[in-house]
Amino acid sequence: MILSFTAIDKNAQLRNFSCMLDGLEVALDVLTTIVSFGDTILDAQVEEDDSAIQLPCEVFDGESMSVHIQQLEQEWQAILSEPFRSPKTDGKEELLSLTRRRVTLYETRINLLNQASSTFESLIRQTEEALPEGIRKNQLLDRYRSTLSRHQRLVKRSKVDYMYLLERLSQLTAA
């Protein structure tokens, strides 16, 4: 796997890097470590077997992702190890359970998106104050603002979906 990325270092110098790594977790940890040293990732992608995956730079906050990835792996392994349950004769309880799970997932999603939006608002303020005027500053601010705008749109859409799920849950519990 090849990790390629562009970063701005603490001295506002644009840097391009590429390296060969063993796996995606290692690539994510490399990018997280770079951010923890104070650099900003502008663009990142991994390439393997003639395909490239663009990585969302906004998720690299300097904290290791390995623990979270391992937790996700444990969760999906636990789910896959559960025996398949055939549909029950009364599907209402199953539907209620699934709807409640979706409500919880949307609450988590909205909270995470709001946290990411706050982080980008902070990054915009810091960049406006810390970096000297110039093309690099403008590019970085444009990238932060577009990502913030995307997150805000996702929050709005998620809130609409969340309200729909609450209404659906209300209907299911009333029936």
PyMOL CGO cylinders between C-alpha atoms (Angstrom):
from pymol import cmd
from pymol.cgo import CYLINDER

trace = [
    CYLINDER, 0.00, 0.00, 0.00, 1.29, 3.47, -0.88, 0.3, 1, 1, 1, 1, 1, 1,
    CYLINDER, 1.29, 3.47, -0.88, 0.37, 6.46, 1.25, 0.3, 1, 1, 1, 1, 1, 1,
    CYLINDER, 0.37, 6.46, 1.25, 0.66, 9.85, -0.50, 0.3, 1, 1, 1, 1, 1, 1,
    CYLINDER, 0.66, 9.85, -0.50, -0.16, 13.12, 1.20, 0.3, 1, 1, 1, 1, 1, 1,
    CYLINDER, -0.16, 13.12, 1.20, 0.41, 16.84, 1.21, 0.3, 1, 1, 1, 1, 1, 1,
    CYLINDER, 0.41, 16.84, 1.21, 0.88, 18.75, 4.44, 0.3, 1, 1, 1, 1, 1, 1,
    CYLINDER, 0.88, 18.75, 4.44, 1.69, 22.22, 5.68, 0.3, 1, 1, 1, 1, 1, 1,
    CYLINDER, 1.69, 22.22, 5.68, 4.30, 22.13, 8.40, 0.3, 1, 1, 1, 1, 1, 1,
    CYLINDER, 4.30, 22.13, 8.40, 4.56, 24.43, 11.42, 0.3, 1, 1, 1, 1, 1, 1,
    CYLINDER, 4.56, 24.43, 11.42, 6.56, 26.90, 9.33, 0.3, 1, 1, 1, 1, 1, 1,
    CYLINDER, 6.56, 26.90, 9.33, 3.79, 27.15, 6.71, 0.3, 1, 1, 1, 1, 1, 1,
    CYLINDER, 3.79, 27.15, 6.71, 5.88, 25.17, 4.19, 0.3, 1, 1, 1, 1, 1, 1,
    CYLINDER, 5.88, 25.17, 4.19, 4.00, 22.94, 1.76, 0.3, 1, 1, 1, 1, 1, 1,
    CYLINDER, 4.00, 22.94, 1.76, 5.35, 19.36, 1.84, 0.3, 1, 1, 1, 1, 1, 1,
    CYLINDER, 5.35, 19.36, 1.84, 4.55, 16.35, -0.38, 0.3, 1, 1, 1, 1, 1, 1,
    CYLINDER, 4.55, 16.35, -0.38, 5.22, 12.82, 0.86, 0.3, 1, 1, 1, 1, 1, 1,
    CYLINDER, 5.22, 12.82, 0.86, 4.81, 9.23, -0.35, 0.3, 1, 1, 1, 1, 1, 1,
    CYLINDER, 4.81, 9.23, -0.35, 5.72, 6.02, 1.40, 0.3, 1, 1, 1, 1, 1, 1,
    CYLINDER, 5.72, 6.02, 1.40, 5.08, 2.30, 1.23, 0.3, 1, 1, 1, 1, 1, 1,
    CYLINDER, 5.08, 2.30, 1.23, 3.20, 0.89, 4.24, 0.3, 1, 1, 1, 1, 1, 1,
    CYLINDER, 3.20, 0.89, 4.24, 1.87, -2.48, 5.38, 0.3, 1, 1, 1, 1, 1, 1,
    CYLINDER, 1.87, -2.48, 5.38, -1.78, -1.54, 5.80, 0.3, 1, 1, 1, 1, 1, 1,
    CYLINDER, -1.78, -1.54, 5.80, -4.49, 1.07, 6.22, 0.3, 1, 1, 1, 1, 1, 1,
    CYLINDER, -4.49, 1.07, 6.22, -4.20, 1.20, 10.02, 0.3, 1, 1, 1, 1, 1, 1,
    CYLINDER, -4.20, 1.20, 10.02, -0.51, 2.04, 9.72, 0.3, 1, 1, 1, 1, 1, 1,
    CYLINDER, -0.51, 2.04, 9.72, -1.27, 4.77, 7.16, 0.3, 1, 1, 1, 1, 1, 1,
    CYLINDER, -1.27, 4.77, 7.16, -3.90, 6.31, 9.43, 0.3, 1, 1, 1, 1, 1, 1,
    CYLINDER, -3.90, 6.31, 9.43, -1.49, 6.25, 12.37, 0.3, 1, 1, 1, 1, 1, 1,
    CYLINDER, -1.49, 6.25, 12.37, 1.25, 7.90, 10.28, 0.3, 1, 1, 1, 1, 1, 1,
    CYLINDER, 1.25, 7.90, 10.28, -1.10, 10.75, 9.34, 0.3, 1, 1, 1, 1, 1, 1,
    CYLINDER, -1.10, 10.75, 9.34, -2.34, 11.10, 12.91, 0.3, 1, 1, 1, 1, 1, 1,
    CYLINDER, -2.34, 11.10, 12.91, 1.24, 11.26, 14.20, 0.3, 1, 1, 1, 1, 1, 1,
    CYLINDER, 1.24, 11.26, 14.20, 2.11, 13.99, 11.70, 0.3, 1, 1, 1, 1, 1, 1,
    CYLINDER, 2.11, 13.99, 11.70, -0.88, 16.04, 12.85, 0.3, 1, 1, 1, 1, 1, 1,
    CYLINDER, -0.88, 16.04, 12.85, 0.12, 15.50, 16.49, 0.3, 1, 1, 1, 1, 1, 1,
    CYLINDER, 0.12, 15.50, 16.49, 3.45, 17.20, 15.69, 0.3, 1, 1, 1, 1, 1, 1,
    CYLINDER, 3.45, 17.20, 15.69, 1.55, 20.32, 14.61, 0.3, 1, 1, 1, 1, 1, 1,
    CYLINDER, 1.55, 20.32, 14.61, 1.45, 19.87, 10.84, 0.3, 1, 1, 1, 1, 1, 1,
    CYLINDER, 1.45, 19.87, 10.84, -1.79, 20.08, 8.84, 0.3, 1, 1, 1, 1, 1, 1,
    CYLINDER, -1.79, 20.08, 8.84, -2.75, 17.40, 6.32, 0.3, 1, 1, 1, 1, 1, 1,
    CYLINDER, -2.75, 17.40, 6.32, -4.23, 18.98, 3.18, 0.3, 1, 1, 1, 1, 1, 1,
    CYLINDER, -4.23, 18.98, 3.18, -4.64, 15.93, 0.98, 0.3, 1, 1, 1, 1, 1, 1,
    CYLINDER, -4.64, 15.93, 0.98, -4.14, 12.22, 1.57, 0.3, 1, 1, 1, 1, 1, 1,
    CYLINDER, -4.14, 12.22, 1.57, -4.76, 9.02, -0.34, 0.3, 1, 1, 1, 1, 1, 1,
    CYLINDER, -4.76, 9.02, -0.34, -3.79, 5.38, -0.23, 0.3, 1, 1, 1, 1, 1, 1,
    CYLINDER, -3.79, 5.38, -0.23, -3.17, 3.32, -3.36, 0.3, 1, 1, 1, 1, 1, 1,
    CYLINDER, -3.17, 3.32, -3.36, -3.28, -0.43, -3.61, 0.3, 1, 1, 1, 1, 1, 1,
    CYLINDER, -3.28, -0.43, -3.61, -3.92, -2.87, -6.44, 0.3, 1, 1, 1, 1, 1, 1,
    CYLINDER, -3.92, -2.87, -6.44, -4.48, -0.15, -9.06, 0.3, 1, 1, 1, 1, 1, 1,
    CYLINDER, -4.48, -0.15, -9.06, -7.08, 1.68, -6.98, 0.3, 1, 1, 1, 1, 1, 1,
    CYLINDER, -7.08, 1.68, -6.98, -6.80, 4.83, -4.92, 0.3, 1, 1, 1, 1, 1, 1,
    CYLINDER, -6.80, 4.83, -4.92, -8.85, 5.90, -1.92, 0.3, 1, 1, 1, 1, 1, 1,
    CYLINDER, -8.85, 5.90, -1.92, -8.99, 9.56, -0.96, 0.3, 1, 1, 1, 1, 1, 1,
    CYLINDER, -8.99, 9.56, -0.96, -8.80, 9.94, 2.84, 0.3, 1, 1, 1, 1, 1, 1,
    CYLINDER, -8.80, 9.94, 2.84, -10.82, 12.63, 4.65, 0.3, 1, 1, 1, 1, 1, 1,
    CYLINDER, -10.82, 12.63, 4.65, -8.14, 14.92, 6.12, 0.3, 1, 1, 1, 1, 1, 1,
    CYLINDER, -8.14, 14.92, 6.12, -10.48, 16.39, 8.71, 0.3, 1, 1, 1, 1, 1, 1,
    CYLINDER, -10.48, 16.39, 8.71, -10.51, 13.16, 10.75, 0.3, 1, 1, 1, 1, 1, 1,
    CYLINDER, -10.51, 13.16, 10.75, -6.83, 13.40, 11.62, 0.3, 1, 1, 1, 1, 1, 1,
    CYLINDER, -6.83, 13.40, 11.62, -6.76, 15.22, 14.95, 0.3, 1, 1, 1, 1, 1, 1,
    CYLINDER, -6.76, 15.22, 14.95, -3.54, 13.90, 16.45, 0.3, 1, 1, 1, 1, 1, 1,
    CYLINDER, -3.54, 13.90, 16.45, -5.16, 11.10, 18.42, 0.3, 1, 1, 1, 1, 1, 1,
    CYLINDER, -5.16, 11.10, 18.42, -4.52, 7.50, 17.47, 0.3, 1, 1, 1, 1, 1, 1,
    CYLINDER, -4.52, 7.50, 17.47, -7.25, 5.72, 15.54, 0.3, 1, 1, 1, 1, 1, 1,
    CYLINDER, -7.25, 5.72, 15.54, -5.91, 2.22, 16.15, 0.3, 1, 1, 1, 1, 1, 1,
    CYLINDER, -5.91, 2.22, 16.15, -7.93, 1.69, 19.31, 0.3, 1, 1, 1, 1, 1, 1,
    CYLINDER, -7.93, 1.69, 19.31, -11.16, 2.79, 17.58, 0.3, 1, 1, 1, 1, 1, 1,
    CYLINDER, -11.16, 2.79, 17.58, -10.46, 0.64, 14.54, 0.3, 1, 1, 1, 1, 1, 1,
    CYLINDER, -10.46, 0.64, 14.54, -9.77, -2.37, 16.77, 0.3, 1, 1, 1, 1, 1, 1,
    CYLINDER, -9.77, -2.37, 16.77, -13.06, -1.72, 18.61, 0.3, 1, 1, 1, 1, 1, 1,
    CYLINDER, -13.06, -1.72, 18.61, -14.92, -1.60, 15.30, 0.3, 1, 1, 1, 1, 1, 1,
    CYLINDER, -14.92, -1.60, 15.30, -13.23, -4.81, 14.21, 0.3, 1, 1, 1, 1, 1, 1,
    CYLINDER, -13.23, -4.81, 14.21, -14.26, -6.52, 17.45, 0.3, 1, 1, 1, 1, 1, 1,
    CYLINDER, -14.26, -6.52, 17.45, -17.83, -5.29, 16.99, 0.3, 1, 1, 1, 1, 1, 1,
    CYLINDER, -17.83, -5.29, 16.99, -18.18, -6.58, 13.44, 0.3, 1, 1, 1, 1, 1, 1,
    CYLINDER, -18.18, -6.58, 13.44, -16.53, -9.88, 14.36, 0.3, 1, 1, 1, 1, 1, 1,
    CYLINDER, -16.53, -9.88, 14.36, -19.04, -10.26, 17.21, 0.3, 1, 1, 1, 1, 1, 1,
    CYLINDER, -19.04, -10.26, 17.21, -21.91, -9.43, 14.85, 0.3, 1, 1, 1, 1, 1, 1,
    CYLINDER, -21.91, -9.43, 14.85, -20.67, -11.90, 12.24, 0.3, 1, 1, 1, 1, 1, 1,
    CYLINDER, -20.67, -11.90, 12.24, -20.28, -14.62, 14.86, 0.3, 1, 1, 1, 1, 1, 1,
    CYLINDER, -20.28, -14.62, 14.86, -23.94, -14.30, 15.92, 0.3, 1, 1, 1, 1, 1, 1,
    CYLINDER, -23.94, -14.30, 15.92, -26.20, -16.89, 14.32, 0.3, 1, 1, 1, 1, 1, 1,
    CYLINDER, -26.20, -16.89, 14.32, -28.61, -15.61, 11.72, 0.3, 1, 1, 1, 1, 1, 1,
    CYLINDER, -28.61, -15.61, 11.72, -32.06, -15.02, 13.14, 0.3, 1, 1, 1, 1, 1, 1,
    CYLINDER, -32.06, -15.02, 13.14, -34.90, -15.79, 10.83, 0.3, 1, 1, 1, 1, 1, 1,
    CYLINDER, -34.90, -15.79, 10.83, -37.76, -13.30, 10.69, 0.3, 1, 1, 1, 1, 1, 1,
    CYLINDER, -37.76, -13.30, 10.69, -40.08, -13.60, 13.66, 0.3, 1, 1, 1, 1, 1, 1,
    CYLINDER, -40.08, -13.60, 13.66, -43.77, -14.01, 13.26, 0.3, 1, 1, 1, 1, 1, 1,
    CYLINDER, -43.77, -14.01, 13.26, -44.25, -10.73, 15.10, 0.3, 1, 1, 1, 1, 1, 1,
    CYLINDER, -44.25, -10.73, 15.10, -41.86, -8.33, 13.39, 0.3, 1, 1, 1, 1, 1, 1,
    CYLINDER, -41.86, -8.33, 13.39, -43.01, -5.32, 15.38, 0.3, 1, 1, 1, 1, 1, 1,
    CYLINDER, -43.01, -5.32, 15.38, -40.53, -5.86, 18.22, 0.3, 1, 1, 1, 1, 1, 1,
    CYLINDER, -40.53, -5.86, 18.22, -37.70, -6.34, 15.75, 0.3, 1, 1, 1, 1, 1, 1,
    CYLINDER, -37.70, -6.34, 15.75, -38.73, -3.20, 13.89, 0.3, 1, 1, 1, 1, 1, 1,
    CYLINDER, -38.73, -3.20, 13.89, -38.91, -1.25, 17.17, 0.3, 1, 1, 1, 1, 1, 1,
    CYLINDER, -38.91, -1.25, 17.17, -35.47, -2.47, 18.15, 0.3, 1, 1, 1, 1, 1, 1,
    CYLINDER, -35.47, -2.47, 18.15, -33.95, -1.58, 14.79, 0.3, 1, 1, 1, 1, 1, 1,
    CYLINDER, -33.95, -1.58, 14.79, -35.58, 1.87, 14.79, 0.3, 1, 1, 1, 1, 1, 1,
    CYLINDER, -35.58, 1.87, 14.79, -34.27, 2.57, 18.30, 0.3, 1, 1, 1, 1, 1, 1,
    CYLINDER, -34.27, 2.57, 18.30, -30.78, 1.55, 17.17, 0.3, 1, 1, 1, 1, 1, 1,
    CYLINDER, -30.78, 1.55, 17.17, -31.03, 3.89, 14.17, 0.3, 1, 1, 1, 1, 1, 1,
    CYLINDER, -31.03, 3.89, 14.17, -32.14, 6.75, 16.45, 0.3, 1, 1, 1, 1, 1, 1,
    CYLINDER, -32.14, 6.75, 16.45, -29.06, 6.16, 18.63, 0.3, 1, 1, 1, 1, 1, 1,
    CYLINDER, -29.06, 6.16, 18.63, -26.81, 6.03, 15.57, 0.3, 1, 1, 1, 1, 1, 1,
    CYLINDER, -26.81, 6.03, 15.57, -28.21, 9.32, 14.28, 0.3, 1, 1, 1, 1, 1, 1,
    CYLINDER, -28.21, 9.32, 14.28, -27.73, 10.97, 17.69, 0.3, 1, 1, 1, 1, 1, 1,
    CYLINDER, -27.73, 10.97, 17.69, -24.09, 9.87, 17.65, 0.3, 1, 1, 1, 1, 1, 1,
    CYLINDER, -24.09, 9.87, 17.65, -23.64, 11.00, 14.04, 0.3, 1, 1, 1, 1, 1, 1,
    CYLINDER, -23.64, 11.00, 14.04, -25.08, 14.45, 14.74, 0.3, 1, 1, 1, 1, 1, 1,
    CYLINDER, -25.08, 14.45, 14.74, -22.88, 14.87, 17.81, 0.3, 1, 1, 1, 1, 1, 1,
    CYLINDER, -22.88, 14.87, 17.81, -19.74, 13.83, 15.90, 0.3, 1, 1, 1, 1, 1, 1,
    CYLINDER, -19.74, 13.83, 15.90, -20.54, 16.12, 12.98, 0.3, 1, 1, 1, 1, 1, 1,
    CYLINDER, -20.54, 16.12, 12.98, -21.15, 19.02, 15.37, 0.3, 1, 1, 1, 1, 1, 1,
    CYLINDER, -21.15, 19.02, 15.37, -17.82, 18.33, 17.08, 0.3, 1, 1, 1, 1, 1, 1,
    CYLINDER, -17.82, 18.33, 17.08, -16.05, 18.24, 13.71, 0.3, 1, 1, 1, 1, 1, 1,
    CYLINDER, -16.05, 18.24, 13.71, -17.74, 21.51, 12.72, 0.3, 1, 1, 1, 1, 1, 1,
    CYLINDER, -17.74, 21.51, 12.72, -16.56, 23.15, 15.93, 0.3, 1, 1, 1, 1, 1, 1,
    CYLINDER, -16.56, 23.15, 15.93, -13.05, 21.92, 15.26, 0.3, 1, 1, 1, 1, 1, 1,
    CYLINDER, -13.05, 21.92, 15.26, -13.09, 23.43, 11.77, 0.3, 1, 1, 1, 1, 1, 1,
    CYLINDER, -13.09, 23.43, 11.77, -14.46, 26.72, 13.09, 0.3, 1, 1, 1, 1, 1, 1,
    CYLINDER, -14.46, 26.72, 13.09, -11.55, 26.76, 15.53, 0.3, 1, 1, 1, 1, 1, 1,
    CYLINDER, -11.55, 26.76, 15.53, -9.06, 25.88, 12.77, 0.3, 1, 1, 1, 1, 1, 1,
    CYLINDER, -9.06, 25.88, 12.77, -10.39, 28.72, 10.64, 0.3, 1, 1, 1, 1, 1, 1,
    CYLINDER, -10.39, 28.72, 10.64, -9.94, 31.21, 13.50, 0.3, 1, 1, 1, 1, 1, 1,
    CYLINDER, -9.94, 31.21, 13.50, -6.45, 29.90, 14.29, 0.3, 1, 1, 1, 1, 1, 1,
    CYLINDER, -6.45, 29.90, 14.29, -5.37, 29.98, 10.64, 0.3, 1, 1, 1, 1, 1, 1,
    CYLINDER, -5.37, 29.98, 10.64, -6.72, 33.51, 10.18, 0.3, 1, 1, 1, 1, 1, 1,
    CYLINDER, -6.72, 33.51, 10.18, -4.75, 34.67, 13.22, 0.3, 1, 1, 1, 1, 1, 1,
    CYLINDER, -4.75, 34.67, 13.22, -1.55, 32.63, 12.88, 0.3, 1, 1, 1, 1, 1, 1,
    CYLINDER, -1.55, 32.63, 12.88, -0.61, 32.42, 9.21, 0.3, 1, 1, 1, 1, 1, 1,
    CYLINDER, -0.61, 32.42, 9.21, 0.63, 35.36, 7.16, 0.3, 1, 1, 1, 1, 1, 1,
    CYLINDER, 0.63, 35.36, 7.16, -1.45, 36.49, 4.21, 0.3, 1, 1, 1, 1, 1, 1,
    CYLINDER, -1.45, 36.49, 4.21, -0.81, 34.58, 1.02, 0.3, 1, 1, 1, 1, 1, 1,
    CYLINDER, -0.81, 34.58, 1.02, -1.90, 31.84, -1.32, 0.3, 1, 1, 1, 1, 1, 1,
    CYLINDER, -1.90, 31.84, -1.32, -1.23, 29.02, 1.17, 0.3, 1, 1, 1, 1, 1, 1,
    CYLINDER, -1.23, 29.02, 1.17, -3.32, 30.68, 3.85, 0.3, 1, 1, 1, 1, 1, 1,
    CYLINDER, -3.32, 30.68, 3.85, -6.16, 31.27, 1.39, 0.3, 1, 1, 1, 1, 1, 1,
    CYLINDER, -6.16, 31.27, 1.39, -6.01, 27.68, 0.13, 0.3, 1, 1, 1, 1, 1, 1,
    CYLINDER, -6.01, 27.68, 0.13, -6.06, 26.32, 3.65, 0.3, 1, 1, 1, 1, 1, 1,
    CYLINDER, -6.06, 26.32, 3.65, -8.94, 28.59, 4.69, 0.3, 1, 1, 1, 1, 1, 1,
    CYLINDER, -8.94, 28.59, 4.69, -10.90, 27.65, 1.54, 0.3, 1, 1, 1, 1, 1, 1,
    CYLINDER, -10.90, 27.65, 1.54, -10.41, 23.95, 2.32, 0.3, 1, 1, 1, 1, 1, 1,
    CYLINDER, -10.41, 23.95, 2.32, -11.46, 24.38, 5.96, 0.3, 1, 1, 1, 1, 1, 1,
    CYLINDER, -11.46, 24.38, 5.96, -14.51, 26.45, 4.99, 0.3, 1, 1, 1, 1, 1, 1,
    CYLINDER, -14.51, 26.45, 4.99, -15.66, 23.99, 2.34, 0.3, 1, 1, 1, 1, 1, 1,
    CYLINDER, -15.66, 23.99, 2.34, -15.28, 21.09, 4.77, 0.3, 1, 1, 1, 1, 1, 1,
    CYLINDER, -15.28, 21.09, 4.77, -17.14, 23.04, 7.45, 0.3, 1, 1, 1, 1, 1, 1,
    CYLINDER, -17.14, 23.04, 7.45, -19.93, 23.79, 4.98, 0.3, 1, 1, 1, 1, 1, 1,
    CYLINDER, -19.93, 23.79, 4.98, -20.14, 20.11, 4.03, 0.3, 1, 1, 1, 1, 1, 1,
    CYLINDER, -20.14, 20.11, 4.03, -20.34, 19.10, 7.70, 0.3, 1, 1, 1, 1, 1, 1,
    CYLINDER, -20.34, 19.10, 7.70, -23.06, 21.65, 8.35, 0.3, 1, 1, 1, 1, 1, 1,
    CYLINDER, -23.06, 21.65, 8.35, -25.09, 20.31, 5.40, 0.3, 1, 1, 1, 1, 1, 1,
    CYLINDER, -25.09, 20.31, 5.40, -24.66, 16.77, 6.75, 0.3, 1, 1, 1, 1, 1, 1,
    CYLINDER, -24.66, 16.77, 6.75, -25.87, 17.91, 10.19, 0.3, 1, 1, 1, 1, 1, 1,
    CYLINDER, -25.87, 17.91, 10.19, -29.00, 19.47, 8.67, 0.3, 1, 1, 1, 1, 1, 1,
    CYLINDER, -29.00, 19.47, 8.67, -29.75, 16.37, 6.61, 0.3, 1, 1, 1, 1, 1, 1,
    CYLINDER, -29.75, 16.37, 6.61, -29.06, 14.07, 9.58, 0.3, 1, 1, 1, 1, 1, 1,
    CYLINDER, -29.06, 14.07, 9.58, -31.41, 16.12, 11.79, 0.3, 1, 1, 1, 1, 1, 1,
    CYLINDER, -31.41, 16.12, 11.79, -34.20, 15.76, 9.22, 0.3, 1, 1, 1, 1, 1, 1,
    CYLINDER, -34.20, 15.76, 9.22, -33.62, 11.99, 9.09, 0.3, 1, 1, 1, 1, 1, 1,
    CYLINDER, -33.62, 11.99, 9.09, -33.44, 11.89, 12.90, 0.3, 1, 1, 1, 1, 1, 1,
    CYLINDER, -33.44, 11.89, 12.90, -36.80, 13.67, 13.25, 0.3, 1, 1, 1, 1, 1, 1,
    CYLINDER, -36.80, 13.67, 13.25, -38.33, 11.25, 10.75, 0.3, 1, 1, 1, 1, 1, 1,
    CYLINDER, -38.33, 11.25, 10.75, -37.02, 8.32, 12.81, 0.3, 1, 1, 1, 1, 1, 1,
    CYLINDER, -37.02, 8.32, 12.81, -38.44, 9.78, 16.02, 0.3, 1, 1, 1, 1, 1, 1,
    CYLINDER, -38.44, 9.78, 16.02, -41.82, 10.15, 14.33, 0.3, 1, 1, 1, 1, 1, 1,
    CYLINDER, -41.82, 10.15, 14.33, -41.60, 6.57, 13.04, 0.3, 1, 1, 1, 1, 1, 1,
    CYLINDER, -41.60, 6.57, 13.04, -40.65, 5.34, 16.52, 0.3, 1, 1, 1, 1, 1, 1,
    CYLINDER, -40.65, 5.34, 16.52, -43.63, 7.19, 17.96, 0.3, 1, 1, 1, 1, 1, 1,
    CYLINDER, -43.63, 7.19, 17.96, -45.93, 5.54, 15.41, 0.3, 1, 1, 1, 1, 1, 1,
    CYLINDER, -45.93, 5.54, 15.41, -44.55, 2.09, 16.15, 0.3, 1, 1, 1, 1, 1, 1,
    CYLINDER, -44.55, 2.09, 16.15, -44.92, 2.44, 19.91, 0.3, 1, 1, 1, 1, 1, 1,
    CYLINDER, -44.92, 2.44, 19.91, -48.48, 3.79, 19.56, 0.3, 1, 1, 1, 1, 1, 1,
    CYLINDER, -48.48, 3.79, 19.56, -49.62, 0.94, 17.31, 0.3, 1, 1, 1, 1, 1, 1,
]
cmd.load_cgo(trace, "trace")
